[in-house]
């Protein structure tokens, strides 16, 4: 640098490439690093312009530092230094990508022979799919298409492969007959929520067919906001949909948002920023999506998350991309996003007390209206984030209370499940009619907690006495017992 500054002859430039790698930690320089930048600072102030050319215009010999971000150079060199200019080089915008696309796509199989309209469609898909990417990314996608012989008509598949590692659209690989007959399968596990099941299946079908997808920017395949009372099947429906898509209900990514109530909990999702403990580990959400881009992502009890975290969802819902703490871009373009919430079941009264907004027994149409209004009030007034509500759109699915007839179905299903599980162990249990009726009345006496409340009552008044009796009598395969009592609280196991 010192030789360059005083170099005679035509104006000369020194390019310091990968200058971000000159230092280990810009905020704590070593003695050698500090000395180098100090010399550079002194040179920037002592350098003199020299006349050059016929018009004898003043020129400096210039040093160009190429860095990833401005903070890679010590602040004390940049701030208030008139001899240094910060020149940001932005990512290619739509106009730049439009100019570059024909040249990059020229080598893609079939481009030269394709009709003009096919070329135009391919260029449009390429431009939309590479939003936010660098020129090197675009070049890599074109190279990928050429190497893997992806035709120009399917350039979107090459973009998908580059983003998430999947060439074929995985949504097209789902068994359509399974989804076509899904309502009957779901009804075995989620009772009395036909409208919610139909709405969520419509989202899945839209994701599979691509109807109205508006895929510009790589938005998620679908977004659903499941709201309603506790214990009515919101999480169970998400699990069942996952089971239909993947063949395994555990193959979904679930986040309990009550664990993200603190202001800085977003670092758990996307990872700690540089310089902080755990920076190299990455975030729980970004890591999970990188490993399984084709997934159902469930954010349970979203209202309990800190408002700062909700801002992250804006990026996911709008652009389908999230930047991790390490700077990696993670794409949600193949994911189905599901939020669950108990918002709207309670509201704040004028005195500030928490009071029921809806109660069991109300007409479902009234429940829908009241819950939806309370959700809108929460996002627009309480959180001051109406834009999140706009991104979800009409995909707010309100679940009904567990009604009496549905509660009876849930009770029967849970009871049969408990007894059938014992049959698989070779133990037969009979429940006399009086005891079953008494147990049923007890389990259905309070439906405010939905199916979960029924399960709790069955555990307390059936499973616990049953387990106690089987243990005390050393039950073996082949045994036959009768469970009887004057009421549900006095059930006793008798060997037959």
N, C-alpha and C positions, 0 to 999 in steps of 0.2 A: 504493500500500500504506500509506503514511504517513497519507493522508487517511482511509482506510478504518478504520484502527485507532482513530482518535479520533472516528469518525463517530457522532453521537448518533442517537437514535430506535430503531426496532426492530432486533434483531440482523440483520446483513447478512453475506453471503458473497461473496468475490471468487474466481472460478474462473479459474485460469491454465491454459488449455488448450494442448496441444502444448508443454508446458514442456520437453520433451526437446530442442526446437529453440532454446531460449534461448541455449545455449552451443555453441561449435564443438567443443571438447574439454573435457569436465567435469574431466579430471585436470590440465589446464593452462589455467586461466582467464585471460582478458585482464584488464587493469586495470579496465575498465568492468564486466565480468561479476563480478569479485571484489567490487567495491564494492557492486553490487546485492545479492548474496547476503549480504554482511556487514551491510548495512542490514536485510535481512530477518531475519537472526539476532538482531540487537539488538532489533528490533521484537517478535520472538516472546517475548523475555524481559521487555520493558518494558510490553507490553500488559496492560491491567487489565480484569477482568470487571466488567460493569455489571448491576445488577438490572433485571429486565424482567418485565412481566406482573403479573397480580393477586397471584401468590404471590411476586413479587420474586425470582425465581430468577436466579442469576448466569449471564450469557451473554457470550461473546467475539464480536467480529466476526472471522469465520474466513477464512483464505486456503486455498484448495484447489489444490494443484499436481497436474496430471494428466500423468503421465510414462509412458514405455514400460517403464522399469525403475528400481529404486530408485537405482542408481548415477548416474542422470542429474542428480541433485541432489548437490552436494558433500557428502562424508561428514561434514565438520566441522559441518554444520548439523544433521544427523540424529542423530549418535551422542550419547548421554547428554543429549538435549534433551527434557525432560518436556513441552514445549509442542508437540511435533510427534508425530503418530501416522502410522505406515505402514499403509495400508489396501489390501492386495492385492485386486484384482478378478480372480477366476479365470475361465478359459474355461467356457462353459456345460457342466455335466455332463449325464449321461444324463437325470436328472429334469428339468432345465431345458429340454433339447432336446425332451423329450416334451411339455412344456407348450406350447412355442413351435410345434411342428410343425403342428398343425391350422390355426393362423392363417396360417402361411407357405404351406402347401400349398393353401389355399382357392382361390387364383387360378391354380393349375396346371390345364392343360386336362384335363377329364374328372373332376376331383375332386368337383364338386358332384353329378354324375349317377352316380358310382360307388357300387357296393354297399358295405355296411358292412365286409365282409371285405376288399374291395379297398383301401378307405381304410386299414384297419388294417395291411395288408401294406405299403402305400406309406409310411405313417408309420414303420413298423419299419425299412424299408430306408433311409429318410431319416435316422433317428436313428442307426443303426449306421454309415452311410457318412460322417456328419459328425462323428464322434468326433475331438476335438482341435481342432475349428474354432471360429471366433468367430460371434457372431450375425450380423455383417455378411456372413460367408461363406455362412451358411445362407440369408440373404435374397437374396444374389447367385445362389445355385443355383436358388432358386424363380423368380427373375426370368429367369434363363437358360432354364429349362424353358418359361416362358410365351412368351418371345420366339421360341424355336426350335420351339415347338409340340410339345414332348416330353410325351407323355401321362403321367398320374399312375402308370400301371402300369409305366412305364419311368423312374421318377424316379432309379433307380440310374445310368442312362446320363447323366443331367444331372449327378449327383455326379461321375461319372468324367470328364466333359468339363471340369468346373471344376477338378478335381485335375490332370489330365494333358493336357487339350486334345483329347481324342478322345471324340466323342459315341457312335459305334457301338463295340461291343465288338470290337476287332481280332482277338481269338482266334476269333471266329465267322466271320471272313473267310478263314481258312486253308483251302486246298484239301483237303478231307477224303480224297479219293482218293489224294492224294500221301502223306498220313500213313498211310492204310490199307495202302498198298503200300511203306511206308518200310523195312521190314526187309530186303527184297531190295536196295534202293538202298544202305542203310548197310553191308550185308555186303561191298560192293565196296571199301569203304575201311577198315572195322574188322573184322578177322578173329578168329573164335574167341571172341567175347564175347557170345554170343546172349542170355544171361540179363541182362546189363547193358543191352543194346539194348532188350530187352522192357520192363525196369523203367523206363527213361527215357522210352520211348514211352508207357507207361501214364501217366506224369506229364503228358506233353503232351496226351494224350487227356482226362485229368481237367481240365486247364486249359481245353480247348476245350468240354467238356460242362458243366463246373461241378459235377460230382458230388462231394459231400463237401467243397465248397470252404471252408465256414465263413468267409465273406468279411468278417465283422465286423472292423472296424479296418483293412481294406484290406491284408491279408497278401499276400505275393507269390503269383503264380499257381502256382508250384511251387518246391521246394527239393530239390536232389540233392547228395550228397557222394560223389564218385567216388574210390575208394581202390584202390591196387594197385601192383605193381612198375612201374618206369620202362619206357617204350617199349611199353606194351601197348594204347594207343589211347584213353586217357582224354580228352586234349585233342582228339584227332581226332574222337571221338564228339560232343563238344560242338560242334565246328565243323560236323560233318555235320548235326546236329539244327538248328543255326542256318540252314544252307543250305536245309533242307526248309521251315522256317518262313518265311524271308525271301526265298528264292531267291538268296541271296548269303552265302557262309560268312564273309565279312569283316564282315558287319553285326552283329557281336556286340561287346560291351564286355568287354575282357580286362584283368585286372590281374595282373601277376607279383608275388606277395606277398613274394618275396625282397627286393624293393625297399622294403618297408615293415617292416623289422626293427627300426628305431629307435623309441624311446618316443614321439617327437612326429611320427612319420610319418603319424598320423591326420589331421594338418592338410593333407596332400596330398589325402586323400580328400574331406574336407568343407570345406576352406578354413581359412585362418588366422583367428583371432578378431579382433575390432575392436582397432585400435591397432597391429597387427603388419603387417609388410611383406607385400604380396600379399593383403590383406584383401578388396580390391575385385575380385579375380580369381575367387574362388570355388574349390571343390574339384573335383578331377578326376572323382570318382564322382558327386557331386551335379550337376555341370554336364552330364555325359554322360546321366544319367537324365532331366534336365529337357529335353534335346534329343530323346532317344529313349526315352520311357517304355515303349514296347512293344519289349522287347529281351531277349536272353539275356545275362546278366552272369556272366562266368567269372572266378572268383578262383583262380588257379593256384598250387599249392603253398602251401596255406593255413597249413600248420604252421610256415612260416618267418616269418609275420607276428608282430609284437610282440603279446603278450597284451592290451595296452590296445586294440589295433585290433579284437580279437575282440569287445570290448564293444559296438562300433558295430553288429556284425552282430546282436546281440540285438535292437536296436531295429528293424532291417530285417526280421528273421524273425518278430518278435512283432507289431509294429504296422504294418509295411510303410511306415514313414516315417522320414526322417532329416532333422535340422535342420542346415543348412549353417552355416559360420562367420558368414555374413552374416545369419543368422536366417530364411532361407527354408526352408519345409517342402517336402521333395522326396518324392514318393510312388513306391513300388515295387510298387504293386498290380497292374501289368500286366507285371511282369518275371518271367522264369524264372531263378532263382539256381542256379548250379552251382559247387561247390567241387571242386577236385582236390587229392589229397594222396598222398604216399608213406608216410604213417604206417602202422606195423604190419609193414612189410617188415623193418625192423631193430628191435632192442630193446637195452636197456642190461642187461648182465650184472651179477651180484652184485659183481664187481670194478670195475664202472664202465665196462667196455669196450663198444663198439658191436658187437654180434654179430647174425648173421641170425636173424630170427624165423621166417621161412618160406624154403624153398628150392625151386627148380624140381624137378619130379618128385613132389612131394607131391600127395596127392589134393586136388582142389579144395575139397571140403567141409571138409577140415582147414585149408586156406589161409584160407577164409572165417572160420572160427571164431577162428583165431589172430589174424588181422588185425583183426577186429572187437573182440576182447578188448583188444588193444593200443591201439586207437583210444579205447575207453572208458577205459582206464587213463590215457591221455595227457590227456584232457579232465577227468576226475574227480580224478585225483591230482596229475599234474604241473602242469596249468594251474589246477586248482581252479575249473573253470567247467563243471560238469555241465549247467547250464541250456542251454548252446549245443547240447549233444548232444540234449537233450530237444526242442529246437525242430526239429532235423533229423528226429527220429523214426526211422522204419523206412526212410528213404530213403538209407541208407548202402549204396552199391552197390560190392561188392568185385569187382575185375577179376582174372582168372586169369593165371598165367604164360603166356607164349607157348609152347605145346606143339609137339612136333616136326612133327606134321601141319599145324598152323596156320602154323608157320615156313616150311614148304615152299610154302604158298599165298602167303605174304607175299613170299618170294623170287621166285616166278614172276611175281607181279604187278609187283614193282619192276623185274625184268629186262625184262619186256615193255614197261613204260612207257618205260624208257630207249631201247630199240630203236625203239619206235613213234614217239617224239618225233623221232628222226632220219629216219624215213620221211616225216614231214610236211615235212622239208626236202629231200626227194628223194634222200637217201642211204640205201642199203640195207646193213645189217650182218648177217652170218651168224656165229653162234657154234657151232663144231664141238662134237660131243657130248662128247668127252673134256674139253674146256676147260670146258664148262657144268657137267659133273658135278663137276669139281675146284673150280670157283668155288662151286658149291652147298655142297659139303662144308665149304669154308673159312668161308662165311657162316653156316652152321648149327652150327659147332663149339662156339660159346658163345652160349647164348640168355639169359644173365643180364640183358642190356640190351634184350631184346625186339626189336620191329621196328626201333627206332632203331639198335640194334647191327647188325642186318642191313644197314640202309641205309649205315652207316658202312663196312662191309666192301665193299659194292658200289661205293661211291665210291672206296675205296682201290685195289681190284683190278680194277674194270671201267671206271668213268667216267674215272679219271685216265689209264690207258693208252690208252683210246679217244680222249679229247680230244687227248692228245699225238700219237697217230698221225694223226688227221684234220688237225691243224694242220701237222705236218711234211710231209704229202703233199698239202697244199693241196686238200683234198676239195671237190668241187663237186657241185651237184645232178645226179643221174643216175649218180653213181659207185656201185660195188658193191665191198664189202670183206668179207674173211673175218678173223675174230678167232680166233686159234689159239695154242696153246702147250702145253708138256708138263705145265704145272700153272697154277693161277690166278696165281701170282707171275710167270710168264714169258709172259703174253699179249702177242701182237704183232699189229699190223694189217697185212694184206696185201691189195693191190688185186687184184681178180679180173679 
